[in-house]
Amino acid sequence: MAELDTSGGGKKGGGKVRTKKMSTRVDLTAMVDLAFLLITFFMLTTTLSKPQAMDLAMPDKEKTDEQQLTIADNRTMTILLGSGNRLEWYMGLVDKQLTPPTVEGYGKNGIRKAILDKSKEVVGITGDPKKGLIVLIKPSDKSNYRNLVDILDEMKISNVQTYAIVDISDPEIELLTRDGIYK
Amino acid sequence: MPRIKIARKSTAIDMTAMCDVAFLLLTFFILTATARQPEPLPVDTPASTVKIKLPDSDIATLTIGQGKVFFGIPGQDVRTLLLEKMSKQYGIQFTPEEIKRFSVMESFGVPIGNLKQIIALKGEERNKEGLQPGIPVDSVGVQPSELHQWIYQARYATKELHNVDMRISIKGDSKEEYPEIKKIIGILQDQNINKFSLITSLRGEDN
C-alpha cells in the first residue's frame, strides 16, 4: 500500500537457483490506522461524555430583616419566563416600570442584546462597575426547565454578577396573560 | 554520456514503534473509559455553555423527567449505609442480600414500600421504562416527603463515611415543567441546601 515498487525491472541472468528468502516484514499501515482510529474514538468518548455542571445558588428561604437590602429600581431588570419559549422583561418594579414590558425570545437574537445594553447603561448611571445590573428571574408555571437553564446560561454569557430566581407574583402573571404567553 | 541515476529509496517506513505506541495508548484509553450505566429514566438535558465538569464522587443526582423523580448516589459504601439508615427510619427490614443488591443500583425511583420488589428484579428488567413510578415528593402531614428523607440520610451517610459534604445535582428533562422543578428545589431548600448544580450538555455560545 504505502510501499512503492522500487525494484529495477528485468531478470538477473544465470547463477544458481536459490530458495527465495521471504521478507518477515508485515505492512503495518492498516493496523496503525485502525489503532489510531480507536484511540481517537476512546479519547473523545471519555472526555466529552462527562456532563457539565452549572452551579446555582438560590437565595435563602428564611427572610430576616437584616437580609433584606434595598436596591435601586433603576438597576433591576425583571425577566418573566412564559410559555412557548417566550419571555418578557422590563426595568424597575412591576407597578412602576421604567421601560414598557417587552416580549422576546431566548438566545443571541433575543434577550441577550437587551441584557448587554442594559448592563452597560446601568454602569453608566451608577458610575461604578461594581454596581452593575441586577436581574430577577421569575419563571412562571408555564415555563419549562430548558427555559430556566437557558436564562441562567444567558447570565453567564453576558457576565451578569447579581441575579436571583424569585417566585412570580400575581400582577406579573397578569402581564404575561395580557401578552399571550401564559397558556 | 551515461545518465545520472538517482538512487531510489524505499518509501516504506518501519511502523513497528508507531504501532506499539498506538496500541499502548489504545489499551490505556479502553481501561480508563468507564462504561455508561443504563438509566431507568432517560432524560434529555438542556444545553448550556458552561464548561465545568461534574465531579465523580460524593454527588447525588436527582433525575427529573415525566413528572417523576429518581435518586442516585455514587459509591457502594454510601448506598449500603444509606439503605440501613432508611430502613431504620421507615421500619422496613432488609436482608443482607437485599442490601448488597441495592448497593450496586446506580439510581432508582420507587416509594420505599416498593423498594424490595425493585431490588429483587434483574438489572435489565429494573431499567425498563415506565416501571418505576418515581420517589414520592409530597409530604404526608407533618412527615417530610420520602425524597426529603433520602437526601437527608444520604447527606448523613456521605459525611460519616467520607467526611465531606454531599453535593447535589439536578438532571432535569428539557421539557419538564417549572412547577415540578420548583417543588424539588423547595425540598432542597427546606434542608438549607441553597447551592446545587444543574447538569447540562454542551453547546456553543452563538445559539
Boltz contact constraints between the chains, C-beta under 6 A:
constraints:
  - contact:
      token1: [A, 3]
      token2: [B, 12]
      max_distance: 6.0
  - contact:
      token1: [A, 4]
      token2: [B, 11]
      max_distance: 6.0
  - contact:
      token1: [A, 6]
      token2: [B, 8]
      max_distance: 6.0
  - contact:
      token1: [A, 6]
      token2: [B, 10]
      max_distance: 6.0
  - contact:
      token1: [A, 28]
      token2: [B, 15]
      max_distance: 6.0
  - contact:
      token1: [A, 28]
      token2: [B, 19]
      max_distance: 6.0
  - contact:
      token1: [A, 31]
      token2: [B, 19]
      max_distance: 6.0
  - contact:
      token1: [A, 32]
      token2: [B, 15]
      max_distance: 6.0
  - contact:
      token1: [A, 32]
      token2: [B, 18]
      max_distance: 6.0
  - contact:
      token1: [A, 32]
      token2: [B, 19]
      max_distance: 6.0
  - contact:
      token1: [A, 32]
      token2: [B, 22]
      max_distance: 6.0
  - contact:
      token1: [A, 35]
      token2: [B, 22]
      max_distance: 6.0
  - contact:
      token1: [A, 35]
      token2: [B, 23]
      max_distance: 6.0
  - contact:
      token1: [A, 35]
      token2: [B, 26]
      max_distance: 6.0
  - contact:
      token1: [A, 36]
      token2: [B, 22]
      max_distance: 6.0
  - contact:
      token1: [A, 38]
      token2: [B, 26]
      max_distance: 6.0
  - contact:
      token1: [A, 39]
      token2: [B, 25]
      max_distance: 6.0
  - contact:
      token1: [A, 39]
      token2: [B, 26]
      max_distance: 6.0
  - contact:
      token1: [A, 42]
      token2: [B, 29]
      max_distance: 6.0
  - contact:
      token1: [A, 42]
      token2: [B, 30]
      max_distance: 6.0
  - contact:
      token1: [A, 42]
      token2: [B, 33]
      max_distance: 6.0
  - contact:
      token1: [A, 43]
      token2: [B, 29]
      max_distance: 6.0
  - contact:
      token1: [A, 46]
      token2: [B, 33]
      max_distance: 6.0
  - contact:
      token1: [A, 50]
      token2: [B, 53]
      max_distance: 6.0
  - contact:
      token1: [A, 51]
      token2: [B, 54]
      max_distance: 6.0
  - contact:
      token1: [A, 51]
      token2: [B, 199]
      max_distance: 6.0
  - contact:
      token1: [A, 52]
      token2: [B, 50]
      max_distance: 6.0
  - contact:
      token1: [A, 52]
      token2: [B, 200]
      max_distance: 6.0
  - contact:
      token1: [A, 52]
      token2: [B, 202]
      max_distance: 6.0
  - contact:
      token1: [A, 53]
      token2: [B, 52]
      max_distance: 6.0
  - contact:
      token1: [A, 53]
      token2: [B, 54]
      max_distance: 6.0
  - contact:
      token1: [A, 53]
      token2: [B, 197]
      max_distance: 6.0
  - contact:
      token1: [A, 53]
      token2: [B, 199]
      max_distance: 6.0
  - contact:
      token1: [A, 54]
      token2: [B, 48]
      max_distance: 6.0
  - contact:
      token1: [A, 54]
      token2: [B, 50]
      max_distance: 6.0
  - contact:
      token1: [A, 54]
      token2: [B, 198]
      max_distance: 6.0
  - contact:
      token1: [A, 54]
      token2: [B, 200]
      max_distance: 6.0
  - contact:
      token1: [A, 55]
      token2: [B, 197]
      max_distance: 6.0
  - contact:
      token1: [A, 56]
      token2: [B, 198]
      max_distance: 6.0
  - contact:
      token1: [A, 57]
      token2: [B, 194]
      max_distance: 6.0
  - contact:
      token1: [A, 57]
      token2: [B, 195]
      max_distance: 6.0
  - contact:
      token1: [A, 58]
      token2: [B, 194]
      max_distance: 6.0
  - contact:
      token1: [A, 60]
      token2: [B, 194]
      max_distance: 6.0
  - contact:
      token1: [A, 61]
      token2: [B, 189]
      max_distance: 6.0
  - contact:
      token1: [A, 107]
      token2: [B, 207]
      max_distance: 6.0
  - contact:
      token1: [A, 108]
      token2: [B, 206]
      max_distance: 6.0
  - contact:
      token1: [A, 139]
      token2: [B, 178]
      max_distance: 6.0
  - contact:
      token1: [A, 141]
      token2: [B, 179]
      max_distance: 6.0
  - contact:
      token1: [A, 143]
      token2: [B, 178]
      max_distance: 6.0
  - contact:
      token1: [A, 144]
      token2: [B, 175]
      max_distance: 6.0
  - contact:
      token1: [A, 144]
      token2: [B, 176]
      max_distance: 6.0
  - contact:
      token1: [A, 144]
      token2: [B, 177]
      max_distance: 6.0
  - contact:
      token1: [A, 145]
      token2: [B, 172]
      max_distance: 6.0
  - contact:
      token1: [A, 145]
      token2: [B, 176]
      max_distance: 6.0
  - contact:
      token1: [A, 145]
      token2: [B, 181]
      max_distance: 6.0
  - contact:
      token1: [A, 146]
      token2: [B, 46]
      max_distance: 6.0
  - contact:
      token1: [A, 146]
      token2: [B, 174]
      max_distance: 6.0
  - contact:
      token1: [A, 149]
      token2: [B, 46]
      max_distance: 6.0
  - contact:
      token1: [A, 149]
      token2: [B, 48]
      max_distance: 6.0
  - contact:
      token1: [A, 149]
      token2: [B, 200]
      max_distance: 6.0
  - contact:
      token1: [A, 153]
      token2: [B, 48]
      max_distance: 6.0
  - contact:
      token1: [A, 153]
      token2: [B, 49]
      max_distance: 6.0
